[in-house]
Amino acid sequence: MGTTDSTAPALGTPPAAEGRAGASVPGADAPLGTAARLVRFLPALAAYGFLVALLLAADTPAEDVARYTFYVLWGVLLPGTLVFRALRRRPHTLVEDLAFGAVVGLVLELVAWAVLVGLGLQSVATAWPLAVVIPFAAVPRLRRHWLPRGYRRTSTGWNWSVAGIVGFTSAYLYAVVLSRNPILPDTETTRQYIDLPYLLSLAGNAKHNFPLTFPQVAGEPLHYHWFTFVHMAMTDLVGHIDLPVVQMRLMVPALVALAMVVTAVVGHRLSGRAWVGPVAALLVFAVGEFNAVYPNNTPSWTFGAPLVPLMAWASLSLTYSQPLLMALIGVIADALRGRDEEDRAGQERIPSFGRGAYVLVALFALASSAAKASSLPVALAALAFAGLMVLIGTRRIPWTIVRLGAIVAGAQVFATAVLFKFESYGLEVVPFGNVQRYWADPQHTRTAVTQTVVVAATLIAFLLNHQLRLVGMIPLIWRRRLRLEQTQWFLLGGALAGPSVYLVVNGFNASYFTLAGLPFGVLLSAWGYCEVFERAALPARGKAALAVGTLAFVGLLTYGIYHYAGDGARFALKAVGDAKGIKSYAPLVPALAAAAALAAVAAVCGLLWWAAGRALPALRRRGGVVLLTAALTAGAPALLLDVQQAKQVVWDGAWPMPAGQVEAARWVRGHSKPSDVLATNGHCRSDNDYAVPGQNCWNSLSFWLSAYSERSVLVEGWAYSPRLMSEKSGTFWDQPLLRLNDDAIYHPTADILRQLRDRYHVRYLVADRKPAPESPLLKTLATPVYDNGRVAVYELS
């Protein structure tokens, strides 16, 4: 970000050589004075200071912000950067070392957790980085990595651009999440997104269990991508920060910032063009899905989970996986490049990672495997596609791709067999299963021509939703006449694989494959955009006009959608049917109508530009960059509209999380041991709080007790258990255990309580009185230890 120097090297400068410690390095930028060294860190400090100000404004304790800063520097950045420097061959920029070093630190953290929790050494977790620091301080060959020489300096504009993107996204997260959600529910009417307590419960479980178990059903194995929650647990153990503070304040903006910096670094490295990185970061994190913008200011779920808005903060596993996946893309692309010198015109020559790239691929692939289950399949498909294209083009086996594919495939096999135990989580192969509902015609009332049009329109809407940000790859591919380099084939393969899997595999979770393919596509799109921008050769005034015009375009678009698109959407929906006869494709009509309107405006503007170009030669051959800029930023209003939405309406999926429940659960946490098991009568959630006992409820999504007590519960909510997700069933699999559990609350006997205590190691009964009050007999058979009116806790002695 802003941690590199402030002047850019000239193109064609020889790559920096590593040299021996203390020696001058040929090709490295000249040393800076003290003042200049301080100035080069201003962008990073500004982004950090702005985020700290936002966190404090959101009532984050200053002590926790300081503790988190210590944790990041000591527990992630320091050990990771030292190991990364030992693996890469020659330095490029300081920001690259720190960005990749932070991701390596996340990987090392997983190993440290396994050792510490496996041996029961959580109390010394803060000291684990010494396992890296001591060897690097004691071994002469490693000692030189503390102060390496030969860094190149990135430009001031690049530094401030990346810092600005980080600051913009931090402000967005503050507006929609940090300022609107208390760290702990503070009233009986507080609402919280339904997945957040479940995710918090997994982090609490990771503090005490290796491997993780399913905390809502004590002892049930958890075959899931759970590395995210190891990271949360280590933040608690190393930084001594309460888990709700980590989840609700610190983790998301930090990981999003890291992902953007890694994206900027990777874009620079794989393309040889510094500005590809910031453009790619903008496309990933600051431009939303097209269908989330149109027709109104609410998010669209038409094609599964959107990255922005919502998933950046609601899916912690996705947020955690982004920097890991982007770093994996970067080291694979570097290995495919395979040389220090770049012979492509207009590109900076960047030193490769060398043989250490294969070790980094293995580290990032293993970490990605259970960070998000959708990451590695897309990366593996991208390598397979690249290998096929290179084989066809050269008629030679691309052994580098084969070796990289073997490493990634090995990590995937390990995750599938060991971590996931071949669980499918309900995914199954059903071609077009996720989109065919939009062209469904159960009454067979459409002609063949009409049905073909509806199917085509559905697929166009799908492409617009996520893939509009990828149109920058079109001029890149067109200009090269499909004679792409290995790196470009790899990126194109990932961009195609993600949405292709979504169209082949049925289930909501398949949308995460689309999101996994997005980083591949935006890197290639940003690469193509920068080439178009360079060919346009805009003068300074032209660049300023393009920047101002882009901001004005996004502003007018946002204003128009917010104030007028609602009426347009209602008109469009009315045109396809009334409330009784709504058409299957109706949810797609507003976005398709908006796309048609924008295309018409673009066509008119194109004709005017062509006509003006006859009188003004400066406009000639420069319309393409204007059109491409407009297409790439058409989804930019998503974040701005989401800020307005957050001020007015609570998110869908935000359900009651009463403060009384949280207070009781945290009391239990403070008065129990990690090995203690709890029993409760709360299993099911509904929009009207809890279901009445003895009646069937439509879900079993109660997670509050395991989340805030950080203890396993005998039977709480079981809806997210891998066993039921695969079986697509809502019925708990051990009905006798469920009856025994509930009888302990509503029909207790000495024998029932003895079974819970001796056989299932239950120490506390936690009775939520919202469904129904506990039996009066319970206080005669167990010891009342806590009661806040809403929840009562009884101890089995």
C-alpha positions in Angstrom: 0.0 0.0 0.0 1.9 3.0 1.2 4.9 1.1 2.6 7.0 1.5 -0.5 9.0 4.5 -1.8 7.6 7.3 -3.7 9.3 7.3 -7.1 8.8 4.7 -9.8 11.7 3.1 -11.6 12.1 3.7 -15.3 11.0 0.9 -17.6 13.9 -1.2 -18.7 15.8 -0.8 -15.5 17.6 -4.1 -14.7 15.9 -6.1 -11.9 17.2 -5.7 -8.4 19.8 -8.2 -7.4 19.9 -9.5 -3.9 23.6 -9.3 -3.2 25.2 -10.0 0.1 24.0 -8.3 3.2 25.3 -4.7 3.5 26.4 -4.5 -0.2 25.1 -2.2 -2.8 22.7 -3.8 -5.2 22.9 -3.1 -8.9 19.6 -1.8 -10.3 18.2 -1.0 -6.9 16.8 2.5 -6.3 19.1 4.9 -4.6 18.7 5.2 -0.8 16.4 7.8 0.5 17.0 10.4 3.2 15.2 10.2 6.6 12.5 12.6 5.6 11.8 10.8 2.3 11.6 7.5 4.1 9.0 8.9 6.5 7.0 10.4 3.6 6.8 7.0 1.8 4.9 5.5 4.7 2.3 8.3 4.8 -0.3 6.4 2.5 -0.2 3.3 4.7 -0.4 5.4 7.9 -3.3 7.4 6.5 -5.3 4.3 5.7 -4.5 2.7 9.1 -5.3 5.9 10.9 -8.6 6.3 9.0 -9.6 2.8 9.9 -8.7 3.2 13.5 -10.9 6.4 13.6 -13.8 4.5 12.1 -13.4 1.7 14.7 -13.3 4.1 17.6 -16.4 5.9 16.2 -18.1 2.5 16.1 -17.5 2.1 19.9 -14.6 -0.3 19.6 -12.5 -0.2 22.7 -9.2 1.6 22.1 -7.4 -1.1 24.1 -8.7 -3.8 21.7 -7.6 -1.8 18.6 -4.1 -1.6 20.2 -4.2 -5.3 21.0 -5.2 -6.1 17.4 -2.5 -4.0 16.0 0.0 -5.9 18.2 -1.5 -9.2 17.1 -1.2 -8.4 13.4 2.4 -7.2 13.7 3.7 -9.8 16.0 1.5 -12.9 15.3 1.0 -12.5 11.5 3.2 -10.0 9.7 6.6 -10.6 11.4 6.8 -14.4 11.1 5.2 -14.5 7.7 7.4 -11.8 6.2 10.6 -13.4 7.4 9.6 -16.8 6.0 8.4 -15.3 2.7 11.7 -13.5 2.3 13.6 -16.7 2.8 11.5 -18.4 0.1 11.4 -15.8 -2.6 14.7 -15.4 -4.6 15.1 -11.6 -4.9 13.2 -8.6 -3.5 11.0 -6.5 -5.7 9.1 -4.0 -3.5 8.7 -3.7 0.2 4.9 -3.7 -0.1 5.1 -7.0 -1.9 7.1 -8.5 0.9 4.7 -7.3 3.5 1.6 -8.3 1.6 2.7 -11.8 0.7 4.3 -12.0 4.2 1.0 -11.3 5.8 -0.6 -14.2 3.9 2.2 -16.5 4.8 1.6 -15.5 8.4 -2.0 -16.7 8.1 -0.7 -20.0 6.9 1.9 -20.3 9.7 -0.9 -19.4 12.2 -2.7 -22.6 11.2 0.3 -24.7 12.0 0.8 -22.9 15.3 -2.8 -23.4 16.3 -2.7 -27.1 15.6 0.4 -27.5 17.8 -0.9 -25.3 20.6 -4.4 -26.6 20.8 -3.4 -30.2 20.1 -1.0 -30.1 23.1 -3.2 -27.9 25.3 -0.7 -25.0 25.3 -3.1 -22.2 24.6 -1.8 -20.2 27.5 1.5 -19.6 25.7 0.0 -18.8 22.3 1.4 -15.3 22.4 4.9 -16.6 22.3 4.5 -18.9 19.2 6.2 -16.4 16.7 9.4 -16.9 18.6 9.6 -20.3 16.8 10.3 -18.2 13.7 12.0 -15.2 15.2 14.7 -17.0 17.1 16.0 -19.0 14.1 16.0 -15.9 11.9 18.0 -14.1 14.6 20.4 -16.9 15.3 21.3 -18.4 11.9 23.6 -16.2 9.8 22.1 -17.2 6.5 18.6 -16.3 7.8 19.7 -13.1 9.6 20.0 -11.1 6.4 16.2 -11.3 5.8 15.6 -8.8 8.6 16.9 -5.9 6.5 17.1 -7.0 2.9 18.5 -4.7 0.2 17.4 -4.0 -3.3 13.8 -2.8 -3.1 12.3 -0.9 -5.9 10.1 2.1 -5.1 6.5 2.2 -6.3 5.1 5.6 -7.3 3.4 8.0 -5.0 0.2 7.8 -7.1 0.2 4.0 -6.8 0.6 4.1 -3.0 -2.1 6.7 -2.5 -4.5 4.9 -4.9 -4.3 1.7 -3.0 -4.6 3.5 0.3 -7.6 5.3 -1.0 -9.3 2.1 -2.1 -8.7 0.6 1.3 -10.1 3.8 2.9 -13.2 3.8 0.7 -14.0 0.2 1.5 -13.4 0.8 5.2 -15.9 3.7 5.1 -18.4 1.4 3.4 -18.0 -1.3 6.0 -18.4 1.3 8.7 -21.6 2.6 7.2 -23.3 -0.7 6.7 -21.9 -2.9 9.4 -19.7 -1.4 12.1 -21.9 1.5 12.9 -25.1 -0.4 12.8 -24.3 -3.5 14.8 -23.4 -3.5 18.5 -20.5 -5.7 19.5 -22.8 -7.4 21.9 -26.6 -7.3 21.6 -27.7 -4.6 24.1 -31.5 -4.8 24.0 -34.1 -7.4 23.8 -35.0 -6.3 20.3 -31.5 -6.3 18.9 -31.3 -8.2 15.5 -28.3 -9.9 14.1 -27.6 -11.6 10.7 -28.5 -15.3 11.3 -25.2 -16.8 10.3 -23.0 -14.6 12.6 -23.8 -16.4 15.9 -23.1 -19.8 14.2 -19.8 -18.6 12.9 -18.9 -17.2 16.3 -19.6 -20.5 17.9 -17.1 -22.2 15.5 -14.4 -19.7 16.6 -15.2 -20.4 20.2 -14.9 -24.1 19.5 -11.5 -23.6 17.7 -10.0 -22.2 20.9 -10.3 -25.6 22.6 -10.7 -28.4 20.1 -8.3 -29.9 17.5 -9.8 -30.7 15.1 -13.1 -28.7 15.4 -16.3 -30.3 16.4 -19.9 -29.2 15.7 -20.6 -27.0 18.8 -24.4 -27.3 18.5 -24.3 -31.1 19.0 -21.6 -32.0 21.4 -19.1 -34.5 19.9 -20.4 -34.3 16.4 -17.5 -34.0 13.9 -17.3 -30.8 11.8 -16.5 -31.6 8.1 -16.4 -28.1 6.9 -14.0 -25.3 5.7 -13.1 -24.1 9.2 -9.7 -22.5 8.9 -11.4 -19.0 9.2 -12.4 -19.8 12.7 -8.9 -20.9 13.6 -7.7 -17.5 12.6 -10.4 -15.9 14.9 -9.4 -18.2 17.7 -5.7 -17.3 17.3 -6.6 -13.6 17.3 -8.2 -14.2 20.7 -5.4 -16.4 22.1 -2.5 -14.3 20.8 -4.0 -10.8 21.1 -6.3 -11.5 24.1 -9.3 -9.9 22.4 -12.9 -11.0 23.0 -14.2 -13.0 20.1 -17.3 -10.8 19.5 -15.0 -7.8 19.1 -12.9 -9.8 16.6 -16.0 -10.8 14.6 -18.1 -7.6 14.7 -15.3 -5.0 14.4 -11.7 -6.0 13.7 -11.5 -9.1 11.4 -13.5 -8.1 8.4 -12.0 -4.6 7.6 -8.5 -5.9 8.2 -8.9 -8.9 5.9 -10.6 -6.9 3.2 -7.7 -4.4 3.3 -5.2 -7.2 3.1 -7.0 -8.7 0.1 -7.0 -5.4 -1.7 -3.3 -4.8 -1.1 -2.5 -8.4 -2.2 -4.6 -7.9 -5.3 -2.8 -4.7 -6.2 0.6 -6.4 -5.7 -0.4 -9.5 -7.7 -1.8 -7.4 -10.6 1.5 -5.5 -10.8 3.6 -8.7 -10.7 1.8 -10.8 -13.2 1.2 -8.1 -15.8 4.4 -6.0 -15.4 2.1 -2.9 -15.3 1.8 -1.3 -11.9 -1.6 0.2 -12.4 -3.2 -3.2 -13.2 -3.2 -3.8 -9.4 -5.2 -0.9 -8.2 -7.7 -1.2 -11.1 -8.2 -4.9 -10.2 -8.7 -4.1 -6.5 -11.4 -1.5 -7.5 -13.2 -4.1 -9.7 -13.2 -6.7 -6.9 -14.1 -4.6 -3.9 -15.6 -1.3 -5.0 -17.8 -2.4 -7.9 -20.9 -4.4 -7.1 -22.9 -7.0 -9.0 -25.0 -5.5 -11.8 -28.3 -7.2 -10.6 -27.6 -5.8 -7.1 -27.8 -2.3 -8.5 -30.8 -2.5 -10.7 -33.7 -2.0 -10.3 -33.5 -0.5 -6.8 -31.4 -0.1 -3.7 -31.7 -3.6 -2.3 -29.3 -6.5 -3.0 -30.2 -9.1 -5.5 -30.0 -12.8 -4.8 -31.1 -13.8 -8.3 -27.9 -15.7 -9.0 -26.7 -16.6 -5.5 -24.5 -14.7 -3.0 -23.2 -11.3 -4.1 -19.6 -10.4 -3.1 -20.6 -6.8 -2.5 -22.8 -5.9 -0.9 -23.3 -8.4 1.9 -20.9 -11.3 1.5 -17.9 -9.2 2.3 -19.0 -9.2 5.9 -21.6 -11.9 6.3 -19.5 -14.8 5.0 -16.4 -14.7 7.1 -15.0 -17.7 5.3 -15.2 -15.9 2.0 -13.5 -12.8 3.4 -10.7 -14.9 4.9 -10.2 -16.9 1.8 -9.8 -13.9 -0.6 -6.2 -12.9 0.3 -5.2 -16.6 0.3 -6.7 -17.2 -3.1 -5.2 -14.0 -4.6 -1.8 -14.9 -3.2 -2.2 -18.4 -4.7 -3.0 -16.9 -8.1 0.1 -14.6 -7.8 2.6 -17.4 -7.1 1.1 -19.7 -9.7 1.3 -16.9 -12.3 4.9 -16.2 -11.3 5.8 -19.8 -11.7 4.2 -19.9 -15.1 6.2 -16.8 -16.0 9.3 -18.6 -15.0 11.9 -16.0 -15.7 13.3 -12.7 -14.4 13.2 -10.9 -17.7 10.0 -9.8 -19.4 10.2 -9.2 -23.1 6.7 -7.9 -23.6 6.7 -4.2 -24.7 5.9 -1.6 -22.1 6.2 -3.9 -19.1 8.5 -3.7 -16.1 11.0 -6.5 -15.6 10.2 -8.1 -12.3 12.4 -10.7 -10.6 10.6 -14.0 -10.2 10.2 -15.8 -6.9 12.4 -18.7 -8.2 12.0 -22.2 -6.9 10.5 -20.9 -3.7 7.3 -20.3 -5.7 6.5 -24.0 -5.6 6.7 -24.0 -1.8 4.5 -21.0 -1.6 2.0 -22.6 -4.0 1.9 -25.6 -1.6 1.4 -23.4 1.5 -1.3 -21.2 -0.1 -3.1 -24.2 -1.6 -3.2 -26.1 1.7 -4.5 -23.0 3.5 -7.0 -22.3 0.8 -8.3 -25.9 0.9 -10.3 -25.4 4.1 -10.5 -21.6 4.0 -13.3 -21.8 1.4 -14.1 -25.1 -0.4 -14.8 -23.3 -3.7 -11.2 -21.9 -4.1 -9.1 -24.8 -5.1 -11.5 -26.4 -7.6 -11.5 -23.2 -9.6 -7.7 -22.8 -9.4 -7.3 -26.5 -10.5 -9.7 -26.0 -13.4 -7.8 -22.8 -14.4 -4.5 -24.8 -14.5 -6.1 -27.6 -16.5 -7.5 -25.1 -19.0 -4.1 -23.3 -19.3 -2.4 -26.7 -19.8 -4.8 -27.7 -22.5 -4.4 -24.4 -24.4 -0.6 -24.5 -24.2 -0.6 -28.1 -25.3 -2.7 -27.3 -28.3 -0.7 -24.2 -29.2 2.8 -25.6 -28.7 2.2 -29.4 -29.0 4.4 -29.8 -26.0 3.5 -31.0 -22.5 3.7 -27.9 -20.2 5.5 -29.5 -17.3 5.4 -26.4 -15.2 1.7 -26.5 -15.3 1.7 -30.2 -14.6 3.8 -29.7 -11.5 1.7 -26.9 -10.2 -1.5 -28.8 -10.9 -0.1 -31.8 -9.0 0.5 -29.6 -5.9 -3.0 -28.0 -6.1 -4.6 -31.4 -6.7 -2.8 -32.9 -3.8 -4.1 -30.1 -1.5 -7.7 -30.6 -2.9 -7.5 -34.4 -2.3 -6.3 -33.8 1.3 -9.1 -31.4 2.0 -11.8 -33.6 0.4 -10.7 -36.8 2.1 -9.4 -35.6 5.4 -11.1 -32.3 6.3 -14.5 -32.6 4.4 -14.8 -36.4 4.6 -16.4 -36.3 1.1 -19.3 -34.3 2.3 -21.2 -32.5 -0.5 -23.2 -30.1 1.6 -26.2 -30.7 -0.7 -24.4 -29.8 -4.0 -25.3 -32.1 -6.9 -24.7 -32.0 -10.7 -27.8 -30.6 -12.3 -27.0 -28.6 -15.4 -28.6 -25.1 -15.3 -30.3 -26.1 -12.1 -29.6 -22.7 -10.5 -31.0 -20.7 -13.3 -33.7 -22.8 -15.0 -36.4 -21.5 -12.7 -36.2 -18.2 -14.6 -37.2 -19.8 -17.9 -39.6 -22.4 -16.4 -42.8 -22.8 -18.4 -44.7 -25.5 -16.5 -48.0 -24.8 -18.4 -46.2 -24.9 -21.8 -47.8 -21.7 -22.9 -44.8 -20.3 -24.8 -43.8 -20.9 -28.3 -40.4 -22.3 -29.1 -39.2 -18.9 -30.3 -40.4 -17.2 -27.1 -38.9 -19.8 -24.9 -35.5 -19.5 -26.7 -35.6 -15.7 -26.1 -36.4 -16.2 -22.4 -33.5 -18.7 -22.0 -31.1 -16.4 -23.8 -32.3 -13.4 -21.7 -31.7 -15.4 -18.5 -28.1 -16.3 -19.5 -27.5 -12.7 -20.5 -28.7 -11.5 -17.1 -26.4 -14.1 -15.4 -23.4 -12.8 -17.4 -24.3 -9.2 -16.5 -24.5 -9.9 -12.8 -20.9 -10.8 -12.1 -19.2 -10.8 -15.4 -19.7 -7.2 -16.5 -16.6 -6.4 -14.6 -14.6 -8.7 -16.8 -15.2 -7.0 -20.1 -11.7 -5.6 -20.0 -10.4 -9.0 -21.0 -12.1 -8.8 -24.4 -9.8 -6.2 -26.0 -6.8 -8.1 -24.5 -7.8 -11.4 -26.0 -8.9 -9.8 -29.3 -5.7 -7.9 -29.8 -3.7 -11.1 -29.3 -5.9 -13.2 -31.6 -6.1 -15.9 -28.9 -2.3 -16.3 -28.8 -2.1 -15.8 -25.0 0.7 -16.4 -22.6 0.5 -19.2 -20.0 -0.4 -16.7 -17.3 -3.2 -15.2 -19.3 -4.6 -18.7 -20.2 -4.5 -19.4 -16.5 -6.5 -16.3 -15.6 -9.0 -16.9 -18.4 -9.4 -20.5 -17.2 -10.3 -19.4 -13.7 -12.7 -16.7 -15.0 -14.5 -19.3 -17.0 -14.4 -22.1 -14.4 -16.2 -20.2 -11.6 -19.5 -19.4 -13.4 -19.3 -22.7 -15.3 -19.4 -24.7 -12.1 -22.4 -22.6 -10.9 -24.3 -23.4 -14.1 -23.5 -27.1 -13.8 -23.8 -27.7 -10.0 -27.1 -27.1 -8.3 -27.4 -25.4 -4.9 -27.1 -22.0 -3.4 -23.5 -22.7 -2.2 -22.5 -23.1 -5.9 -22.6 -19.3 -6.2 -19.3 -19.3 -4.2 -17.6 -20.9 -7.2 -18.6 -17.8 -9.2 -17.1 -15.6 -6.6 -13.9 -17.7 -6.6 -13.6 -17.2 -10.3 -14.0 -13.4 -10.0 -10.4 -12.7 -8.9 -9.0 -14.5 -11.9 -11.3 -12.5 -14.2 -10.8 -9.0 -12.8 -7.0 -9.4 -13.0 -7.2 -10.2 -16.7 -9.9 -7.5 -17.1 -7.7 -4.9 -15.4 -4.8 -6.0 -17.5 -6.8 -5.4 -20.7 -8.1 -2.1 -19.5 -4.6 -0.8 -18.8 -3.5 -1.8 -22.3 -6.5 0.0 -23.8 -5.7 3.1 -21.6 -2.0 3.1 -22.7 -3.0 2.8 -26.4 -5.3 5.8 -26.0 -2.3 7.9 -25.0 -4.4 10.5 -23.3 -2.7 13.8 -22.4 -2.9 15.0 -18.8 -6.1 17.0 -19.5 -7.7 13.9 -21.1 -6.9 11.7 -18.1 -8.4 14.3 -15.8 -11.5 14.6 -17.9 -11.9 10.8 -17.9 -11.5 10.7 -14.1 -14.1 13.5 -13.6 -16.4 12.0 -16.2 -16.3 8.6 -14.5 -17.1 10.1 -11.1 -20.0 12.1 -12.7 -21.3 8.9 -14.5 -21.3 6.9 -11.3 -22.9 9.8 -9.4 -25.7 10.4 -11.9 -26.3 6.7 -12.1 -26.6 6.3 -8.4 -28.9 9.3 -8.1 -31.1 8.1 -10.9 -31.4 4.6 -9.5 -32.1 5.8 -6.0 -34.8 8.3 -6.9 -36.4 6.9 -10.1 -35.5 3.2 -10.7 -38.1 2.0 -8.2 -40.9 3.3 -10.4 -39.2 1.9 -13.4 -38.9 -1.5 -11.8 -42.5 -1.6 -10.8 -43.5 -0.6 -14.4 -41.2 -3.4 -15.8 -42.6 -6.0 -13.4 -46.2 -4.9 -14.2 -45.4 -5.4 -17.9 -44.7 -9.1 -17.4 -47.6 -10.0 -15.2 -49.7 -8.9 -12.2 -49.4 -10.3 -8.7 -51.4 -13.4 -9.6 -49.8 -14.2 -12.9 -46.2 -13.2 -12.4 -43.8 -14.6 -14.9 -40.9 -16.8 -14.0 -38.4 -14.4 -15.5 -39.9 -11.3 -13.7 -37.0 -10.8 -11.2 -34.6 -10.4 -14.1 -36.6 -7.9 -16.2 -35.5 -4.7 -14.4 -31.8 -5.4 -14.7 -32.3 -6.5 -18.4 -34.3 -3.3 -19.0 -31.6 -1.2 -17.4 -28.9 -2.9 -19.5 -30.8 -2.3 -22.6 -31.2 1.4 -21.7 -27.5 1.8 -20.9 -26.6 0.0 -24.2 -28.9 2.5 -26.1 -27.3 5.4 -24.4 -23.8 4.0 -25.2 -24.8 3.6 -28.8 -26.0 7.2 -29.1 -23.0 8.6 -27.3 -20.8 6.5 -29.6 -22.3 8.0 -32.7 -21.9 11.5 -31.3 -18.3 10.8 -30.3 -17.6 9.5 -33.9 -19.2 12.6 -35.3 -17.3 14.9 -33.0 -14.1 13.1 -33.8 -14.3 14.3 -37.4 -14.0 17.9 -36.2 -11.7 17.2 -33.2 -8.9 14.8 -34.1 -7.9 14.5 -30.4 -11.1 12.4 -29.8 -10.2 9.8 -32.5 -9.3 6.3 -31.4 -10.0 7.3 -27.8 -13.7 6.5 -27.5 -13.0 2.9 -26.7 -11.3 3.7 -23.3 -14.3 5.9 -22.4 -16.8 3.1 -23.3 -14.8 0.5 -21.4 -14.5 2.7 -18.4 -18.3 3.1 -18.3 -18.9 -0.6 -18.7 -16.5 -1.5 -15.9 -18.0 1.0 -13.5 -21.7 0.3 -14.2 -22.0 -1.7 -11.0 -20.2 1.0 -8.9 -23.5 2.3 -7.4 -24.0 -0.9 -5.5 -22.0 0.1 -2.5 -23.4 3.6 -2.4 -26.9 2.4 -2.6 -26.2 -0.2 0.0 -25.2 2.6 2.4 -28.6 4.2 1.8 -30.3 0.9 2.3 -28.6 0.2 5.5 -29.9 3.5 7.0 -33.5 2.5 6.4 -34.0 -1.2 6.4 -32.6 -4.1 8.5 -31.0 -6.8 6.3 -33.0 -9.8 5.3 -31.8 -12.6 7.5 -31.3 -10.4 10.5 -33.2 -12.2 13.3 -33.7 -11.4 17.0 -30.7 -11.8 19.3 -31.9 -10.6 22.7 -29.4 -9.3 25.2 -30.8 -11.5 27.9 -29.7 -14.6 26.1 -26.2 -13.2 25.4 -25.8 -12.2 29.1 -26.7 -15.6 30.3 -24.4 -17.4 27.8 -21.5 -15.1 28.8 -22.2 -15.8 32.4 -21.9 -19.5 31.7 -18.6 -18.9 29.8 -17.2 -17.2 32.9 -18.2 -19.9 35.3 -17.4 -23.1 33.4 -14.5 -25.0 31.9 -14.0 -25.5 28.1 -14.7 -29.2 28.6 -18.1 -28.6 30.2 -21.2 -29.4 28.1 -24.5 -27.4 28.2 -28.1 -28.5 27.6 -30.8 -26.1 26.5 -34.4 -26.1 25.3 -33.7 -23.6 22.5 -33.4 -25.4 19.1 -35.6 -23.6 16.6 -35.7 -20.1 15.3 -38.4 -18.3 13.4 -39.2 -14.7 12.4 -41.2 -14.5 15.6 -38.4 -15.6 17.8 -38.5 -19.2 19.1 -41.0 -21.9 18.2 -43.2 -23.4 20.9 -41.9 -26.7 22.3 -43.7 -29.8 21.1 -44.6 -28.1 17.7 -42.7 -28.6 14.5 -40.7 -25.5 13.4 -39.5 -24.7 10.0 -35.9 -24.6 10.9 -33.4 -25.4 13.7 -31.2 -22.3 13.6 -30.6 -21.6 17.3 -26.9 -20.9 17.9 -26.8 -18.2 20.6 -25.8 -20.4 23.5 -22.8 -22.1 21.8 -21.8 -18.8 20.2 -21.6 -16.6 23.3 -20.7 -19.3 25.9 -17.9 -20.8 23.7 -19.0 -24.2 25.0 -20.4 -27.2 23.2 -24.2 -27.9 23.7 -25.7 -31.3 23.9 -28.4 -30.4 21.3 -28.9 -26.8 20.2 -29.7 -25.9 16.6 -28.7 -28.6 14.1 -29.7 -27.1 10.7 -26.1 -26.4 9.6 -24.7 -29.8 10.6 -22.8 -31.4 7.6 -24.8 -34.5 8.1 -28.2 -32.8 7.5 -26.9 -30.4 4.8 -25.9 -33.4 2.7 -29.1 -35.3 3.4 -31.2 -32.2 2.8 -33.2 -33.2 5.9 -34.5 -31.0 8.8 -35.1 -33.8 11.3 -32.5 -34.4 14.1 -30.9 -37.8 13.7 -31.0 -38.9 17.3 -34.6 -38.4 18.5 -34.1 -40.3 21.8 -31.3 -37.9 22.7 -33.4 -34.9 21.8 -36.3 -36.1 24.0 -33.9 -36.8 26.9 -32.5 -33.3 26.4 -35.9 -31.6 26.4 -37.3 -33.7 29.2 -34.5 -32.4 31.5 -36.0 -28.9 31.1 -39.7 -29.6 30.9 -40.1 -33.0 32.7 -37.0 -33.5 34.9 -36.3 -36.4 37.0 -33.3 -37.3 39.1 -32.5 -40.2 36.7 -32.6 -37.9 33.6 -30.3 -35.3 35.1 -28.0 -38.1 36.3 -27.7 -39.4 32.7 -26.9 -36.0 31.4 -24.3 -35.4 34.0 -22.6 -38.8 34.0 -23.0 -40.0 30.4 -22.9 -36.7 28.5 -20.9 -34.6 30.8 -23.5 -31.8 31.0 -22.8 -29.3 33.8 -25.4 -26.6 33.2 -29.0 -26.6 32.0 -29.8 -23.3 30.3 -33.6 -22.7 30.2 -34.9 -20.1 27.8 -38.3 -19.1 29.0 -39.5 -17.6 25.7 -40.7 -20.9 24.2 -42.1 -22.0 27.6 -40.9 -21.9 31.2 -39.0 -24.7 32.7 -40.6 -27.2 35.1 -40.9 -26.0 38.7 -39.3 -29.3 39.7 -36.0 -28.3 38.1 -35.0 -26.1 41.0 -35.5 -29.0 43.4 -33.3 -31.4 41.3 -30.6 -29.0 40.2 -29.0 -25.9 41.7 -30.2 -22.5 40.4 -27.1 -20.3 39.7 -28.3 -17.6 37.4 -31.6 -15.9 36.4 -32.2 -12.7 34.5 -35.9 -13.3 33.9 -35.5 -14.3 30.3 -33.0 -17.2 30.9 -32.3 -19.3 33.9 -29.2 -21.5 34.5 -29.1 -24.6 36.7 -26.0 -26.5 37.7 -25.9 -30.3 37.8 -23.8 -31.1 40.9 
